[in-house]
Structure formats: structure tokens, C-alpha cells
């Protein structure tokens, strides 16, 4: 069972796509969101959840004080599930939640932003170069103090932050999962 862990919508169950997604474990989400709460990254944040699956990461942020979330998912079935979950959590929080059935790159090429908090939890088989390209396209949509949270398999190499115009902030390993945080590089803001 996947549910919202805490906040206004705490305890509400989320639907999960029948196949094709890999939901973030509750243990990883608890750790991630405790750190985001501590960093003050959730209050009034404009959130983007790429490769959203059920939308659990973005919707957890909404429950904990974000003002809006955009969920981006290519799979039609998963996007439909994310849309239902977004409606449910938006009703509970009174905040804006929208699911987009779109390819991440296509979405990023037309996204306006600015986003303050971005989750990217791509399929583990996404090539590393593709992830870096996603992050590079994401960069212009970020607010100056944005946080980007990338979840990957522990065996995956760390993204090439410099090419993406980002700087690493922290990383944590949770079993077979690694979570990296990054922020916009000040040099890339003036470029």
C-alpha cells in the first residue's frame, strides 16, 4: 500500500500503476521528506515530479506545504493513476496538482517554471547520458534556490552535474537506492 505519510493529506491512500513503475519505498520517502522539511524546502514550494509514476513524491510535498505540483509521466496508464491521485490530494489540501501525460524532455522544452523543488525518479534502465540531458533541459525552469532530488539505483554513477548546470549538495544511500540532491550552479544562472 502506498499512502501519503504526513501533512494535511497524511494517511490518504494512493493508487499505484499495475505495472511499469517502481514506487519509492516508504522508508526512503520518510527519510527524504524529513530532510526536506528540515531544510525548509517544502513550504510554498512549486514542485515538479518527473517520471512521476503514481505521483507519490510530488503529492507528499503538496501534503506538507507545497503550493503546487506538476506530475509528468509518459505512460498513459500511469498518468491516469497520477491524475486520480492528484485530484484526491488537491481536494484534501486545496492546492494545485496537475498530471501531464508527456515525455519528460518534451515537457521540459515547453515548461515555464520556475520550480523550487524537483523530483526525478527515472526508470533505472534510463541511460546516464539521458538523465544528464533531462537535467540540462530542467535547468532553465528552476528558481535560483531550487532543490533537485534524483533517485537512482545504487549501482548508477553520480550524474554529471557540471554538464547539467547543477552542483551536488548531498547524497544518501538507502539499500539499493541512492538519492542525490543538487542546486543550480551560480555560474549557469548568468549564462
C-alpha positions in Angstrom: 0.0 0.0 0.0 1.2 3.5 -0.9 0.0 6.4 1.1 0.7 10.0 2.0 2.9 9.8 5.0 2.4 13.2 6.7 0.9 16.6 6.4 -2.7 17.7 5.6 -3.3 14.7 3.5 -1.4 12.3 5.7 -2.8 8.7 5.6 -4.7 9.1 2.3 -4.0 6.0 0.1 -2.6 6.4 -3.4 -3.4 4.2 -6.3 -0.3 2.6 -7.9 0.0 1.7 -11.6 -0.4 -2.1 -12.1 3.0 -2.3 -13.9 5.8 -0.3 -15.4 6.7 1.8 -12.4 8.9 1.4 -9.3 7.3 3.3 -6.4 9.8 4.9 -3.9 9.7 2.9 -0.7 8.0 4.5 2.3 11.3 4.3 4.2 13.1 6.3 1.5 10.2 8.8 1.3 10.2 9.2 5.1 14.0 9.9 5.2 13.8 12.2 2.1 10.9 14.3 3.4 12.3 14.6 6.9 15.4 16.1 5.4 13.4 18.4 3.0 11.2 19.5 6.0 14.4 20.3 8.0 15.8 22.3 5.0 12.6 24.3 4.8 12.2 23.2 1.1 8.5 22.4 1.2 6.6 25.4 2.4 5.1 27.3 -0.5 7.2 25.4 -3.0 6.3 25.0 -6.6 7.1 21.3 -7.3 7.8 19.3 -10.4 7.8 15.5 -10.3 9.4 13.9 -13.4 8.8 10.3 -14.2 6.1 10.6 -11.6 4.5 7.1 -11.7 1.8 7.4 -9.1 2.8 10.9 -8.2 3.7 9.9 -4.6 6.7 12.2 -4.3 5.1 15.3 -5.6 1.9 14.7 -3.8 3.7 14.1 -0.5 5.3 17.5 -1.0 1.8 19.0 -1.6 0.5 17.5 1.6 3.4 19.0 3.5 3.0 22.6 2.4 3.9 23.0 -1.3 1.5 25.3 -3.2 1.5 23.4 -6.5 2.8 20.2 -8.2 3.1 19.2 -11.8 3.4 15.5 -12.3 4.9 14.3 -15.6 4.5 10.7 -16.7 4.8 9.2 -20.2 2.8 6.0 -19.7 -0.9 6.5 -20.3 -1.9 4.1 -17.6 0.4 5.6 -15.0 -0.5 9.2 -16.0 -4.2 8.3 -15.5 -3.4 6.9 -12.0 -1.3 10.0 -11.2 -4.2 12.2 -12.3 -6.6 10.5 -10.0 -4.2 10.7 -7.1 -3.6 14.4 -7.9 -7.3 15.1 -7.8 -7.7 13.3 -4.4 -4.7 15.1 -2.8 -5.7 18.5 -4.3 -9.1 18.2 -2.7 -7.6 17.4 0.6 -5.0 20.2 0.5 -6.7 22.9 -1.5 -3.5 23.3 -3.5 -2.9 22.9 -7.3 -2.0 19.5 -8.6 -1.9 18.5 -12.2 -0.8 15.4 -14.1 0.7 15.6 -17.6 0.8 12.6 -19.9 4.1 13.6 -21.6 7.6 12.6 -22.4 9.9 14.4 -19.8 12.0 16.1 -22.5 9.0 17.3 -24.4 7.5 18.7 -21.2 10.8 20.4 -20.2 11.2 22.1 -23.6 7.9 24.0 -23.0 7.8 24.2 -19.2 7.6 27.7 -17.9 8.5 27.2 -14.2 10.0 28.4 -12.1 10.1 25.3 -9.9 11.5 25.3 -6.4 11.7 21.6 -5.8 12.1 18.9 -8.5 11.9 15.1 -8.0 13.3 13.0 -10.8 13.0 9.2 -10.3 13.6 7.8 -13.8 13.5 4.1 -14.6 16.7 2.5 -13.5 17.4 1.5 -17.1 17.4 5.1 -18.3 20.9 5.7 -19.7 23.0 8.0 -17.7 23.5 10.4 -20.6 19.7 10.7 -21.0 19.4 11.7 -17.3 22.0 14.4 -17.7 20.2 15.7 -20.8 17.0 15.8 -18.8 18.7 17.7 -16.0 20.3 20.1 -18.6 16.8 20.9 -20.0 15.4 21.2 -16.5 18.0 23.9 -15.5 16.3 26.9 -17.2 13.0 26.2 -15.4 14.5 26.4 -11.9 14.3 29.1 -9.3 17.7 30.3 -8.1 17.5 28.4 -4.8 15.8 25.3 -6.2 16.5 21.8 -5.0 16.6 18.8 -7.4 16.3 15.4 -5.9 17.4 12.5 -8.1 16.7 8.9 -7.1 18.6 6.1 -8.9 19.9 2.6 -8.4 22.9 2.4 -6.1 25.0 1.0 -8.9 24.3 4.1 -11.1 27.1 6.6 -11.4 26.6 10.1 -10.0 25.1 12.4 -12.7 27.4 14.8 -14.5 26.2 17.8 -12.5 28.5 20.3 -14.3 27.2 19.5 -17.8 23.7 19.9 -16.4 24.5 23.3 -14.8 23.9 22.0 -11.3 26.1 21.4 -8.2 25.7 18.5 -5.8 24.5 19.2 -2.3 24.1 15.8 -0.6 23.6 12.1 -1.2 22.2 9.3 0.8 22.2 5.5 0.2 19.1 3.5 1.2 19.8 -0.1 0.5 19.8 -0.5 -3.3 18.7 3.2 -3.8 20.8 6.3 -3.8 19.3 9.8 -3.5 21.3 12.8 -4.7 20.4 16.5 -4.1 21.6 19.3 -6.3 21.1 23.0 -6.8 21.5 25.4 -9.7 25.1 26.4 -10.3 25.5 30.1 -9.8 27.7 30.2 -12.9 25.0 28.7 -15.1 22.5 31.3 -13.9 24.3 34.1 -15.6 24.9 32.1 -18.8 
